[in-house]
């Protein structure tokens, strides 16, 4: 592995497949919200992952270069496996 592959600026080992940045990845999440008289409020109590959910099929985007795809496309291990083929 190169130093570039070893250094991640996120805890999920995600890297942009286009520009290789690891600190500019945004993902689409699902969140529970309570409907209130003032609008909505994020609801934490019964959600298994605190307040939001996402998986490998969730949308992802590198805000640095504009590359879009699914979270699985930004998974560095999957990228490395494809590169070795």
Buried (B, 14 or more C-beta within 10 A) or exposed (E): EEEEBEEBEEEBBBBBBBEBBBEBBEBEEEBBEEEEEEEEEEEEEEBEEEEEEBEEEBBBBBEBBEBEBBBBBBBBEBBEEEEEE
